[in-house]
């Protein structure tokens, strides 16, 4: 696979619609063309302690940001026609569907490919686990800032270019 958009969402709380950050890496012909990171005012707009512990963001980071529809409208032209790639794609797809529903936005049937599932097939028991940092390292990528949406999308893109 040489043309795709690697995507990663971070959420403010346990509600999958509470997308507060998105990272997208656009790859065409095997080359990274765009790396985008956007903060988003989440819906619902509160941060759970656990989520903040994972990614470090709070309401102070996103209270003055725009909502998802404006961010998505800006990003859509960059990934139009491309499949999405995500590590644990079911999470990112669930978030994308939930935030579309929260804003009554029509949901196109985006195509998702999962680097975690692929890594399980490719690496099997060679790796101690199939978490993003472990798989990224096995693919020669050093994920230094795990749970930052753009860093995770970068790692996912590197994995996809190696094993998809």
C-alpha positions in Angstrom: 0.0 0.0 0.0 1.6 3.3 -1.1 -1.4 5.7 -1.0 -3.2 6.2 2.3 -3.9 8.5 5.2 -2.6 7.3 8.6 -4.9 8.7 11.3 -5.0 8.8 15.1 -7.5 10.3 17.5 -7.1 11.2 21.1 -10.3 11.6 23.2 -11.1 13.7 26.2 -13.2 11.1 28.0 -14.7 7.6 27.5 -17.2 8.9 25.0 -15.9 8.1 21.5 -17.3 11.4 20.2 -15.0 13.3 22.5 -12.3 13.7 19.9 -9.9 16.4 21.2 -7.0 15.8 18.9 -6.4 14.3 15.5 -3.1 13.5 13.7 -3.1 12.7 10.0 -0.2 11.7 7.8 -0.9 11.7 4.1 1.1 9.3 2.0 1.1 9.1 -1.8 3.3 6.9 -3.9 5.0 5.8 -0.7 6.1 9.4 0.3 4.8 11.5 3.1 3.2 14.6 1.6 1.4 16.1 4.6 1.7 15.8 8.4 -1.3 17.5 10.2 -2.1 17.9 13.8 -5.3 19.7 15.0 -6.7 20.3 18.5 -10.5 20.1 18.6 -13.0 21.2 21.2 -14.5 17.8 22.2 -18.1 16.8 22.6 -18.9 16.3 25.4 -16.5 18.9 26.6 -14.9 17.4 29.7 -11.7 15.6 30.4 -11.6 12.4 32.3 -8.6 11.9 34.7 -7.5 8.7 32.9 -7.5 10.3 29.4 -5.5 13.3 30.7 -3.0 11.0 32.3 -2.6 9.2 28.9 -2.2 12.2 26.6 -1.7 15.1 28.9 -4.4 17.4 27.5 -7.0 19.3 29.5 -9.8 21.8 28.7 -7.3 24.6 28.8 -5.8 23.1 25.7 -9.0 22.9 23.7 -11.6 25.3 25.1 -10.8 27.9 22.5 -10.5 25.4 19.6 -13.1 24.9 16.9 -15.3 21.9 16.8 -14.9 18.8 14.7 -17.0 19.9 11.7 -14.8 22.8 10.9 -11.6 20.8 11.3 -12.9 17.9 9.2 -14.0 20.2 6.4 -10.5 21.7 6.3 -8.8 18.2 6.2 -11.1 16.3 3.8 -9.6 17.6 0.6 -6.2 16.3 1.7 -7.3 12.7 2.2 -10.2 12.5 -0.4 -10.2 9.1 -2.0 -7.6 7.6 0.3 -8.1 4.7 2.7 -7.4 5.3 6.4 -4.7 3.3 8.2 -4.7 3.2 12.0 -3.2 1.1 14.8 -6.2 -0.5 16.5 -8.4 0.9 13.7 -11.6 -0.1 15.4 -11.0 2.6 18.0 -10.3 5.3 15.5 -13.2 4.3 13.2 -15.6 4.2 16.2 -14.5 7.7 17.2 -14.9 9.0 13.7 -18.4 7.5 13.4 -19.4 8.8 16.9 -18.3 12.4 16.2 -20.0 12.4 12.9 -23.2 11.3 14.6 -22.8 13.8 17.5 -22.8 16.6 14.9 -25.4 15.1 12.6 -22.9 14.8 9.8 -23.4 12.2 7.1 -20.8 9.5 7.5 -19.2 8.3 4.3 -18.2 4.7 4.3 -14.5 5.3 4.9 -12.2 2.3 4.4 -10.0 1.5 7.4 -6.9 -0.8 7.5 -5.5 -1.9 10.9 -1.7 -2.0 11.4 -2.2 -3.8 14.7 -4.1 -6.7 13.1 -1.5 -6.8 10.3 1.4 -6.8 12.7 -0.1 -9.8 14.5 -0.1 -11.7 11.2 3.4 -10.5 10.1 5.3 -10.6 13.4 3.2 -13.2 15.4 5.0 -14.2 18.6 8.3 -12.6 17.5 7.1 -9.5 19.5 6.2 -9.4 23.2 3.1 -7.5 22.3 1.6 -5.6 19.3 1.2 -2.2 20.9 2.1 0.8 18.7 5.5 1.5 20.2 6.6 -2.1 20.0 5.5 -2.6 16.4 6.9 0.8 15.4 10.3 -0.2 16.9 10.1 -3.6 15.0 9.7 -1.6 11.8 12.6 0.7 12.6 10.6 3.7 13.8 11.3 5.3 17.2 8.0 6.5 18.7 9.2 9.1 21.2 5.9 10.8 22.0 3.3 8.1 22.2 -0.3 9.3 22.6 0.4 12.5 20.8 -2.0 12.2 17.8 0.5 13.2 15.2 3.4 11.1 16.6 1.1 8.1 16.7 -0.1 8.8 13.1 3.6 9.1 12.0 4.4 5.8 13.6 1.4 4.2 12.0 2.4 5.5 8.6 5.9 4.1 9.0 4.4 0.7 10.0 2.0 0.7 7.1 4.8 1.5 4.6 6.8 -1.4 6.0 4.1 -4.2 6.4 1.0 -3.3 4.4 
